[in-house]
Every structure is written in structure tokens, then in C-alpha cells.
């Protein structure tokens, strides 16, 4: 294929490479903070570490690798094995991310409403079974389903490689089931979480708990928006004709699904934010965190580390 025939996307390519690298760096800093001995025993942090294991490689592929391949107009025929492997990894990581996100939402609910008697699941060895299940479904998505293939003309990953065969042959039923299930379950769990917080907040006269409410509601809104829009549009565009702007928008939502968790951690989780600041800022630039730590202690008391 000549250079003139290649569908290069230099501006989108630069955007995805730059923003993806930014998200990956932030996520690695957050992961280093979560691996702290004092935090790794907290159930929510265990799940967040598992989620990071899926999100970081996914972000490297759906943003950094996508940007590079789009910048140079790289097709499946140029590097078939590499493209196939990257597609298998990114789809497996997405399926594992979906399972981990649902597990994390259940963990938050168990801490907010202990009457549901779910608390024991996340404070016993059973939590490791849930995390193992995330890796099982990720392995299934990676090794036993059809992988998506990068298409530079659309600047995203399609199951149809665009090499002339019947598109129906490439349909991945697992993706449809996973994305629709993720949307329905995520919306249901976070709706319940937000409603529980609102009811609980009405019975507690605490400015700190009101702040916690706002943070969790904001986080829930961000997660639900990107997961729901990204998941449903990705299913739609695999099955039906979609304009290029919608395809790019869906890919940006996918990027945010896996990358914006780091931004949420650094903006809404005081524990991770303070830890990352200590890692990257010289001691003389670090402010006295006594007030912040006191607030964070109250936050943990009221919401049991539901802000992640």
C-alpha cells in the first residue's frame, strides 16, 4: 500500500498518544500509592489494584498504540500478528475491567448499607474468589473470543478487519453481552448507591458527610456516563452503520472508561492524592496535612473508603 492510500489521522493520533500517556503516568502513580502496606489490606484497594491491572494495559493499547497506528495509518495487513495480539489483550482487559468495576461498586454498597449483609464477602477470603473471577473472564475474552482489529480509517477497533470477508463472520457475541450487562448492572448499582447515600445523609447532620455525598455522586455520574455511553455505542457501531464522529466519540468514551479512574482517584480520594503528592513533590513543597488527614479519617469513618 502506498503512502497516499493510507488513511492517516495525525491530529487524532497525537491526541490519543498524548492523553493516553498522561493517563497511564497518573495511573501508575496511583497504583504505586495503592500498593502501600497499610492500604493493600483494605478491600476497596484490593479491587482497585485489580482494576488497575486491567486498565493500564488497556489504556496503553486503546490510546497510546491507537494513536501511533492512526498517526501512521497502520493497517491490519501491515502487522497482522501484532494487531491481532493487541486486539486480544485490549478486549480481554476490557472484560476484566467490567467485572472489576461491578465488584468495586458492590464493595462500596456493602460499606454504605451494612444491612444487606454483604460486608463479610469483602472482609474474608471470598474477595479473592471475586478477583479471580475477573481474571477468568478476562482470560476468556483474550483467548477464546474474536479480537477487535484496528481500523485507521475509523480510528478505532472493529471486529471486522475490513479485508473483504462477510462482516457477520466477525460478530463477537461476548462483547454484546458484556457491554449491555455492564451498562445495566452499573447503572442499577450506582443508582442504588447514590439513593442510599442521600437517605443516609438526611439522617446525619455532618458537613463532612455532605461532602462525601457530593464526591460519591459525582464519581457515580462520571463512571455511569462513560461506561453506559461507551459500552452501548461500541455495540451499536459494531452492528450498524455509524458516522465517523460517533465512532470517534465512542472511542474517546472507551479511553475515559479506562483512563479517567486515575483522575477520579487524584481528585476525589484524599488518601491517594496525599500519597502521590509525597512521592512526586519535594518535602519543602508539601503542606501540613493535619487538617486533610483529620478530614480523611472522618471520611473513612462515615463512608468506609467508598471514595475511590
C-alpha positions as CSV (number, residue, x, y, z in Angstrom):
1,X,0.0,0.0,0.0
2,X,1.4,3.4,-1.0
3,X,1.6,6.3,1.5
4,X,-1.0,8.2,-0.5
5,X,-3.5,5.4,0.0
6,X,-3.1,5.2,3.8
7,X,-5.8,6.7,6.0
8,X,-3.6,8.7,8.4
9,X,-5.1,10.6,11.3
10,X,-2.2,12.8,12.6
11,X,-4.3,15.1,14.8
12,X,-6.3,12.3,16.4
13,X,-3.2,10.2,16.7
14,X,-1.3,12.9,18.6
15,X,-4.3,13.4,20.8
16,X,-4.6,9.8,21.8
17,X,-0.9,9.3,22.2
18,X,-0.5,12.4,24.4
19,X,-3.7,12.0,26.5
20,X,-3.1,8.2,26.8
21,X,0.5,8.7,28.1
22,X,-0.8,11.3,30.6
23,X,-3.5,8.8,31.9
24,X,-1.0,6.0,32.1
25,X,1.5,8.0,34.1
26,X,-1.2,9.2,36.5
27,X,-2.5,5.6,36.9
28,X,1.0,4.2,37.6
29,X,1.4,6.8,40.4
30,X,-2.0,5.9,41.8
31,X,-1.1,2.2,41.6
32,X,2.2,2.8,43.5
33,X,0.2,4.5,46.2
34,X,-2.4,1.7,46.4
35,X,0.4,-0.9,46.9
36,X,1.3,0.7,50.2
37,X,1.4,-1.9,53.0
38,X,-1.2,0.0,55.1
39,X,-3.7,0.2,52.2
40,X,-3.3,-3.1,50.4
41,X,-5.3,-4.8,53.2
42,X,-8.4,-2.6,52.6
43,X,-11.0,-4.4,50.5
44,X,-11.6,-1.4,48.2
45,X,-7.9,-1.0,47.5
46,X,-7.6,-4.7,46.6
47,X,-10.3,-4.3,44.0
48,X,-8.8,-1.0,42.8
49,X,-5.4,-2.7,42.3
50,X,-7.1,-5.5,40.3
51,X,-8.9,-2.8,38.2
52,X,-5.6,-1.0,37.6
53,X,-4.1,-4.3,36.3
54,X,-6.7,-4.3,33.5
55,X,-7.0,-0.5,33.0
56,X,-3.3,0.3,32.5
57,X,-2.6,-2.1,29.6
58,X,-6.0,-1.3,28.1
59,X,-5.1,2.4,28.2
60,X,-1.7,1.7,26.6
61,X,-3.4,0.0,23.7
62,X,-6.7,2.0,23.2
63,X,-4.9,5.3,23.5
64,X,-1.1,5.1,23.0
65,X,-0.9,2.3,20.5
66,X,-4.1,3.5,18.8
67,X,-2.7,7.0,18.4
68,X,0.6,5.7,17.0
69,X,-1.2,3.4,14.5
70,X,-3.6,6.1,13.5
71,X,-0.8,8.7,13.1
72,X,1.0,6.5,10.6
73,X,-2.1,4.8,9.1
74,X,-1.1,1.3,10.0
75,X,-3.5,-1.4,8.8
76,X,-4.0,-5.0,9.9
77,X,-2.2,-6.2,6.8
78,X,1.0,-4.3,7.8
79,X,1.4,-6.1,11.2
80,X,-1.3,-8.8,11.3
81,X,0.1,-10.8,14.3
82,X,0.9,-7.7,16.4
83,X,-2.5,-6.2,15.7
84,X,-4.2,-9.5,16.5
85,X,-2.4,-9.8,19.8
86,X,-3.0,-6.2,20.8
87,X,-6.7,-6.6,20.0
88,X,-6.9,-9.8,22.0
89,X,-5.2,-8.2,25.0
90,X,-7.4,-5.0,24.9
91,X,-10.6,-6.9,24.7
92,X,-9.7,-9.3,27.5
93,X,-8.6,-6.3,29.6
94,X,-12.0,-4.6,28.9
95,X,-13.9,-7.7,30.0
96,X,-11.8,-7.9,33.2
97,X,-12.3,-4.2,33.8
98,X,-16.0,-4.6,33.5
99,X,-16.1,-7.4,36.1
100,X,-13.8,-5.5,38.5
101,X,-15.9,-2.3,38.2
102,X,-19.0,-4.2,39.2
103,X,-17.2,-5.8,42.1
104,X,-16.0,-2.4,43.3
105,X,-19.5,-1.0,43.1
106,X,-20.8,-3.9,45.2
107,X,-18.0,-3.2,47.7
108,X,-19.0,0.4,48.1
109,X,-22.6,-0.6,48.6
110,X,-21.7,-3.1,51.3
111,X,-19.8,-0.4,53.2
112,X,-22.7,2.1,52.9
113,X,-25.5,-0.2,53.7
114,X,-24.4,-3.0,56.1
115,X,-27.9,-4.2,56.5
116,X,-27.5,-6.0,53.1
117,X,-25.1,-8.4,54.9
118,X,-22.6,-8.2,52.0
119,X,-19.8,-6.8,54.3
120,X,-18.4,-10.3,55.0
121,X,-17.8,-11.0,51.4
122,X,-15.2,-8.3,51.1
123,X,-13.6,-8.9,54.5
124,X,-13.0,-12.6,54.0
125,X,-11.1,-14.8,51.6
126,X,-14.2,-14.7,49.4
127,X,-13.0,-11.4,47.9
128,X,-10.1,-13.3,46.3
129,X,-12.6,-15.5,44.6
130,X,-14.3,-12.5,43.1
131,X,-10.9,-11.1,41.9
132,X,-10.0,-14.5,40.5
133,X,-13.3,-14.4,38.6
134,X,-12.3,-11.1,37.0
135,X,-9.1,-12.7,35.7
136,X,-11.0,-15.8,34.5
137,X,-13.4,-13.7,32.3
138,X,-10.5,-11.6,31.1
139,X,-8.7,-14.7,30.0
140,X,-11.8,-15.9,28.3
141,X,-12.2,-12.6,26.4
142,X,-8.5,-12.7,25.5
143,X,-8.0,-16.3,24.3
144,X,-11.5,-17.6,23.4
145,X,-13.3,-14.8,21.5
146,X,-12.6,-12.9,18.3
147,X,-10.4,-9.9,18.9
148,X,-11.1,-6.4,17.6
149,X,-8.7,-5.2,14.8
150,X,-7.6,-1.6,14.5
151,X,-9.0,0.3,11.5
152,X,-7.1,3.6,10.9
153,X,-9.9,5.0,8.6
154,X,-12.2,5.0,11.6
155,X,-9.6,5.5,14.3
156,X,-10.9,2.7,16.4
157,X,-11.0,-1.1,16.8
158,X,-13.6,-3.2,14.9
159,X,-14.1,-7.0,15.0
160,X,-14.4,-6.8,11.2
161,X,-10.8,-6.4,9.9
162,X,-12.1,-4.9,6.7
163,X,-10.3,-7.4,4.4
164,X,-13.2,-8.4,2.3
165,X,-14.9,-11.2,4.1
166,X,-18.6,-11.3,5.3
167,X,-18.8,-8.9,8.2
168,X,-21.3,-11.2,10.0
169,X,-18.4,-13.7,10.5
170,X,-16.7,-11.3,12.8
171,X,-19.5,-10.6,15.2
172,X,-18.5,-11.1,18.8
173,X,-21.5,-12.1,20.9
174,X,-19.4,-11.9,24.1
175,X,-18.9,-8.2,23.5
176,X,-22.6,-7.5,23.2
177,X,-23.4,-9.5,26.3
178,X,-20.6,-7.9,28.3
179,X,-21.3,-4.3,27.3
180,X,-25.1,-4.5,27.8
181,X,-24.7,-6.3,31.1
182,X,-22.1,-3.7,32.3
183,X,-24.4,-0.9,31.4
184,X,-27.5,-2.3,33.2
185,X,-25.7,-3.5,36.3
186,X,-23.5,-0.4,36.7
187,X,-26.5,1.9,36.3
188,X,-28.5,-0.1,38.8
189,X,-25.7,-0.4,41.4
190,X,-24.7,3.2,41.3
191,X,-28.3,4.4,41.3
192,X,-28.8,2.4,44.5
193,X,-25.5,3.7,46.0
194,X,-26.5,7.3,45.4
195,X,-30.0,6.9,46.7
196,X,-28.7,5.1,49.8
197,X,-26.2,8.0,50.4
198,X,-29.0,10.6,50.0
199,X,-31.2,8.8,52.5
200,X,-28.3,8.3,54.9
201,X,-27.2,11.9,54.6
202,X,-30.7,13.1,55.5
203,X,-30.3,11.4,58.9
204,X,-26.8,12.7,59.6
205,X,-26.1,16.3,60.4
206,X,-22.5,16.4,59.2
207,X,-20.8,18.8,56.8
208,X,-18.1,16.2,56.1
209,X,-20.7,13.5,55.2
210,X,-22.4,16.0,52.9
211,X,-19.0,16.5,51.1
212,X,-18.7,12.7,50.9
213,X,-22.1,12.5,49.3
214,X,-21.2,15.1,46.7
215,X,-18.0,13.2,45.9
216,X,-19.6,9.8,45.5
217,X,-22.5,11.2,43.5
218,X,-20.0,13.0,41.2
219,X,-17.9,9.9,40.9
220,X,-21.0,7.7,40.1
221,X,-22.2,10.2,37.5
222,X,-18.8,10.1,35.7
223,X,-18.5,6.4,35.8
224,X,-22.1,5.7,34.7
225,X,-21.8,8.3,31.8
226,X,-18.7,6.9,30.2
227,X,-19.5,3.2,30.9
228,X,-23.0,3.5,29.6
229,X,-22.4,5.7,26.6
230,X,-19.2,4.0,25.6
231,X,-20.5,0.4,26.0
232,X,-23.8,0.9,24.2
233,X,-22.3,2.9,21.3
234,X,-19.5,0.4,20.8
235,X,-22.1,-2.4,20.5
236,X,-24.2,-0.3,18.1
237,X,-21.3,0.7,15.8
238,X,-20.1,-3.0,15.6
239,X,-23.6,-4.0,14.3
240,X,-24.9,-1.0,12.4
241,X,-23.6,1.9,10.2
242,X,-22.3,4.8,12.3
243,X,-21.0,8.2,11.2
244,X,-17.3,8.7,11.9
245,X,-17.8,11.4,14.5
246,X,-19.9,8.9,16.6
247,X,-17.2,6.2,16.2
248,X,-14.5,8.6,17.4
249,X,-16.8,9.8,20.3
250,X,-17.3,6.2,21.4
251,X,-13.6,5.6,21.3
252,X,-13.0,8.6,23.5
253,X,-15.6,7.3,25.9
254,X,-13.7,4.0,25.9
255,X,-10.5,5.8,26.6
256,X,-12.1,7.7,29.5
257,X,-13.6,4.5,30.9
258,X,-10.1,3.0,31.4
259,X,-8.1,6.2,32.0
260,X,-10.2,8.6,34.0
261,X,-10.1,6.4,37.0
262,X,-6.7,7.8,37.8
263,X,-8.2,11.4,37.6
264,X,-11.0,10.3,39.9
265,X,-8.6,8.9,42.4
266,X,-6.5,12.0,42.5
267,X,-9.4,14.4,42.7
268,X,-11.8,12.6,45.0
269,X,-9.6,10.3,47.1
270,X,-7.6,12.3,49.7
271,X,-5.6,9.3,50.8
272,X,-4.3,8.6,47.3
273,X,-3.8,12.2,46.5
274,X,-1.7,12.9,49.6
275,X,0.4,9.8,48.9
276,X,1.1,10.7,45.3
277,X,1.9,14.3,46.3
278,X,4.5,12.9,48.7
279,X,6.0,10.7,46.0
280,X,6.5,13.5,43.4
281,X,6.9,16.7,45.4
282,X,10.0,17.6,47.4
283,X,9.5,17.8,51.1
284,X,9.7,21.6,51.3
285,X,6.7,21.9,48.9
286,X,4.5,19.6,50.9
287,X,1.9,21.4,53.1
288,X,1.0,20.4,56.5
289,X,-1.8,17.8,56.0
290,X,-3.1,17.6,59.6
291,X,-6.4,19.1,58.6
292,X,-6.7,17.0,55.5
293,X,-5.8,13.8,57.4
294,X,-8.4,14.6,60.0
295,X,-11.0,15.1,57.4
296,X,-9.9,11.9,55.6
297,X,-10.2,10.0,58.9
298,X,-13.8,11.2,59.3
299,X,-14.4,10.3,55.7
300,X,-13.3,6.7,56.3
301,X,-15.4,6.6,59.4
302,X,-18.6,7.7,57.7
303,X,-18.2,6.1,54.3
304,X,-15.5,3.4,54.9
305,X,-13.3,4.3,52.0
306,X,-16.1,4.3,49.4
307,X,-14.5,7.2,47.5
308,X,-12.1,5.7,45.1
